[in-house]
Amino acid sequence: MKRIGIILLCLLLVLGAFWLGLMLNFPGESVSRYLEGQVNRRQVFDLSLTPAELRWNRLTVEKAELRRRDNPQAAPLFLLHDFAVPITWRLILGLPARGAIGEDGSVEAFLPWRDGGEGWLEGTLVLQQVPLPEVFRPVAWEGRLRFSGRFQLNAQARSGVQLPPGRLEGSASDLVVKGITVGTFSLPDTRLTALNWALESGRTLTLQTLDFDGDLKGSGSGTITPNLRAPRNSLLALRVQSSFRNGWLEQLGTFKPLLESFMERGRITVSLEGTVGQPRLQPVRGGAP
């Protein structure tokens, strides 16, 4: 037994020395460039990674950025730091990963290797730490968002033709939206104490649930037809019904009578059509229940 223990100890020392040597001489630059190439050859975005580092129980990347290929000088669409891939038995089935967004946000995901395997995504965002893409500016937001999703990976999703089929849902609390304009009129800051939503993904994004409460109270439904090659050209077909808190209405000033002219039984229905890059927001008469 003593001899077996000595042999096992020697094996552990050899393995430890081997792993330490691999950590010290790990080709992090090459690994990051390989991962970038696997992603960028299929997508319309460019993924940029700092050199990877091998630790005792995980592979880490200090920073990951997702940028528009047609405008690489623009601010990153997505910024993830302290990105890590745990070295566990789950690597046999797929790629587990986790990272941080902003100072207080985090995201975890699992991406299966084989088609038909189930992947998942969940996380928490502090919205004021996550700038909106330039297409939405000067709109800004605050609050905390939680999300989770399950999806099935298929060949179309891997090639970037369409989103993987699945479901993504989430909720937001203490949400504040600023900087929204209607024509030349700027709406007052809008506060929502609660917002819940659920999306079904695939060829289209179907908004199955949208409920919100606060300065505005209502619900929504509709679809988004994503254009993964040119996201700004994704088609919108959404409808939202809402009532308003009196204090928020009073801040509209001379715009209040115009809004009230479209209201029926204290509610208004609006459609959001066009594209992400050029949305069209229009009141719908006769749309209130």
C-alpha positions in Angstrom: 0.0 0.0 0.0 2.9 2.3 0.8 4.4 1.7 -2.6 1.1 2.5 -4.3 0.8 5.7 -2.3 4.3 6.7 -3.4 3.6 5.9 -7.0 0.3 8.0 -6.9 2.2 10.9 -5.3 4.8 10.8 -8.0 2.2 10.7 -10.7 0.5 13.7 -9.1 3.8 15.6 -9.0 4.5 14.8 -12.6 1.0 15.9 -13.7 1.3 19.0 -11.6 4.7 19.9 -13.1 3.4 19.2 -16.6 0.3 21.4 -16.0 2.5 24.2 -14.5 4.8 24.1 -17.6 1.7 24.2 -19.9 0.4 27.2 -18.0 3.7 29.1 -18.3 4.1 28.3 -22.0 0.4 28.4 -23.0 0.0 29.8 -26.5 -2.7 32.2 -25.5 -2.4 34.5 -28.5 -2.9 31.6 -30.9 -5.8 30.2 -29.0 -7.6 33.6 -29.0 -7.0 34.1 -32.8 -8.3 30.6 -33.4 -11.5 31.3 -31.5 -12.0 34.6 -33.2 -11.6 32.9 -36.6 -14.2 30.3 -35.7 -16.8 33.0 -34.8 -15.9 35.7 -37.4 -16.0 33.5 -40.5 -19.8 32.8 -39.9 -21.1 36.1 -38.5 -21.5 39.7 -39.6 -19.8 40.9 -36.4 -16.2 40.7 -35.4 -15.2 39.2 -32.1 -12.0 40.5 -30.6 -10.3 38.7 -27.7 -7.3 39.5 -25.6 -4.8 36.6 -25.3 -6.1 33.6 -23.4 -4.5 32.4 -20.2 -4.5 28.9 -18.8 -5.1 28.6 -15.0 -5.3 25.5 -12.8 -9.0 24.9 -13.4 -10.1 27.3 -16.2 -9.2 29.1 -19.4 -9.6 32.9 -19.1 -9.8 35.8 -21.4 -9.5 39.3 -19.8 -11.7 41.1 -22.3 -14.0 40.1 -25.2 -15.5 42.7 -27.6 -18.1 42.3 -30.3 -17.9 45.0 -33.0 -19.8 45.9 -36.2 -17.9 44.6 -39.2 -19.1 47.5 -41.4 -18.1 50.1 -38.8 -15.2 48.7 -36.7 -14.4 52.2 -35.3 -17.8 52.4 -33.6 -18.1 51.6 -29.9 -18.4 47.9 -29.2 -21.9 46.4 -29.3 -21.0 44.1 -26.5 -18.2 44.1 -23.9 -17.5 41.1 -21.7 -14.6 40.9 -19.2 -13.2 38.2 -16.9 -14.4 35.6 -19.4 -13.7 32.1 -18.2 -14.2 28.5 -19.5 -14.1 26.1 -16.5 -12.1 22.9 -17.2 -14.6 20.3 -16.2 -16.1 17.0 -17.5 -18.9 19.1 -19.1 -16.4 20.1 -21.9 -17.2 16.6 -23.4 -20.8 17.8 -24.1 -20.2 21.5 -24.9 -18.7 24.8 -24.0 -19.5 26.1 -20.5 -18.6 29.8 -20.0 -19.1 32.7 -17.7 -18.1 36.3 -17.6 -18.8 39.8 -16.2 -20.6 42.7 -17.8 -20.0 46.1 -16.3 -19.1 46.3 -12.7 -22.0 44.3 -11.3 -23.5 42.3 -14.1 -22.7 38.7 -15.0 -23.7 36.1 -17.6 -23.3 32.3 -17.8 -23.9 30.1 -20.8 -23.5 26.6 -22.2 -23.1 25.9 -25.9 -23.5 22.2 -27.0 -21.0 20.8 -29.5 -23.6 18.7 -31.4 -26.6 19.9 -33.4 -29.8 19.3 -31.5 -28.2 19.6 -28.1 -29.7 22.0 -25.6 -27.9 25.2 -24.7 -28.8 27.7 -22.0 -28.1 31.3 -21.1 -28.7 33.3 -17.9 -27.5 36.4 -16.2 -28.1 39.8 -14.6 -27.3 43.3 -16.0 -27.1 46.7 -14.4 -28.4 48.6 -17.4 -26.6 51.9 -16.7 -23.4 50.0 -17.0 -24.3 48.6 -20.4 -24.5 51.4 -23.1 -27.2 51.0 -25.7 -26.0 50.6 -29.3 -25.6 53.9 -31.3 -28.8 53.2 -33.3 -30.8 53.8 -30.1 -29.1 57.0 -29.0 -29.8 59.5 -27.3 -32.0 57.0 -25.4 -30.4 55.9 -22.1 -31.6 53.4 -19.5 -31.2 52.5 -15.8 -32.3 49.6 -13.7 -31.6 45.9 -13.2 -32.4 43.2 -15.8 -32.5 39.4 -15.2 -32.8 37.0 -18.0 -32.6 33.2 -18.7 -33.1 31.1 -21.8 -33.0 27.6 -23.3 -32.4 26.8 -27.0 -31.5 24.0 -29.4 -28.5 24.5 -31.5 -28.9 23.5 -35.2 -27.0 23.9 -38.5 -28.8 27.1 -39.4 -27.9 28.8 -36.1 -24.2 27.7 -36.4 -23.9 29.1 -39.9 -25.6 32.4 -38.8 -28.6 32.0 -41.1 -31.1 32.2 -38.2 -31.4 32.3 -34.5 -31.6 28.9 -32.7 -35.1 27.8 -31.7 -35.9 28.4 -28.1 -37.3 30.6 -25.4 -35.7 33.7 -23.7 -37.5 35.4 -20.8 -36.6 38.1 -18.3 -37.7 40.8 -15.9 -36.5 44.3 -15.1 -37.0 46.3 -11.9 -36.6 50.0 -11.1 -36.3 50.7 -14.8 -35.8 54.3 -16.0 -35.8 55.2 -19.7 -34.6 58.6 -20.8 -34.2 60.5 -24.0 -37.1 59.2 -26.1 -38.4 61.6 -28.7 -41.5 61.6 -30.7 -40.9 63.9 -33.7 -39.4 67.0 -32.2 -40.9 66.4 -28.7 -38.9 64.8 -25.9 -40.8 62.6 -23.6 -40.2 62.9 -19.8 -38.2 60.3 -18.1 -40.3 57.1 -17.8 -40.1 54.9 -14.7 -41.3 51.4 -14.6 -41.4 49.5 -11.3 -41.7 46.2 -13.0 -41.4 44.7 -16.5 -41.7 41.1 -17.6 -41.2 39.6 -21.1 -40.8 36.3 -22.9 -39.6 35.7 -26.5 -39.8 32.6 -28.7 -36.9 32.5 -31.1 -36.3 30.9 -34.5 -36.9 32.3 -38.0 -38.7 35.1 -36.2 -38.7 36.5 -32.6 -42.2 36.2 -31.2 -43.0 38.5 -28.3 -45.3 36.2 -26.3 -45.4 38.2 -23.1 -44.8 41.9 -22.3 -46.2 43.4 -19.2 -45.1 46.6 -17.5 -46.2 48.8 -14.6 -45.2 52.3 -13.4 -45.6 55.6 -15.2 -47.0 53.4 -18.0 -49.0 50.3 -17.4 -49.9 47.9 -20.1 -48.9 45.0 -22.3 -47.6 44.2 -25.8 -47.2 41.5 -28.4 -45.9 41.0 -32.0 -42.9 39.8 -33.9 -39.4 40.8 -34.9 -38.0 39.3 -38.1 -34.2 39.4 -37.5 -31.8 40.1 -40.3 -28.6 38.6 -39.0 -26.5 39.9 -41.9 -27.7 43.5 -41.4 -29.3 43.8 -37.9 -30.4 47.4 -38.5 -32.8 46.0 -41.3 -34.6 43.6 -38.9 -38.3 44.1 -39.4 -40.6 45.2 -36.5 -44.3 44.3 -36.2 -45.2 45.1 -32.6 -48.3 46.5 -30.9 -48.4 47.9 -27.3 -51.4 49.0 -25.2 -50.8 51.3 -22.3 -52.5 53.6 -19.8 -50.6 56.4 -18.0 -50.0 57.7 -14.5 -51.4 61.2 -14.1 -48.2 62.7 -12.8 -46.4 61.5 -16.0 -49.1 62.9 -18.2 -48.9 66.3 -16.6 -45.2 66.5 -17.6 -46.2 66.4 -21.3 -47.3 70.0 -21.3 -48.7 71.0 -24.6 -48.2 67.5 -26.0 -50.7 66.1 -23.5 -53.9 67.0 -25.4 -52.5 65.4 -28.6 -51.8 62.2 -26.7 -55.2 62.2 -25.1 -56.9 62.6 -28.5 -55.7 59.1 -29.4 -56.7 57.5 -26.1 -59.8 55.4 -25.7 -61.2 54.6 -22.2 -58.0 55.9 -20.7 -55.7 53.7 -22.9 -53.7 54.1 -26.1 -52.6 51.5 -28.6 -49.5 52.1 -30.7 -47.8 50.1 -33.4 -44.1 49.9 -33.9 -43.2 49.0 -37.4 -40.4 49.6 -39.9 -36.9 48.4 -39.0 -34.6 48.6 -36.1 -32.6 51.3 -37.9 -35.7 53.3 -38.9 -38.6 52.5 -36.6 -42.1 53.9 -37.1 -44.2 54.5 -34.0 -47.9 55.2 -34.8 -51.1 55.4 -32.7 -53.8 52.9 -33.6 -57.3 54.2 -33.4 -59.8 51.6 -32.2 -57.1 49.4 -30.8 -58.1 49.7 -27.1 -60.0 46.7 -25.7 
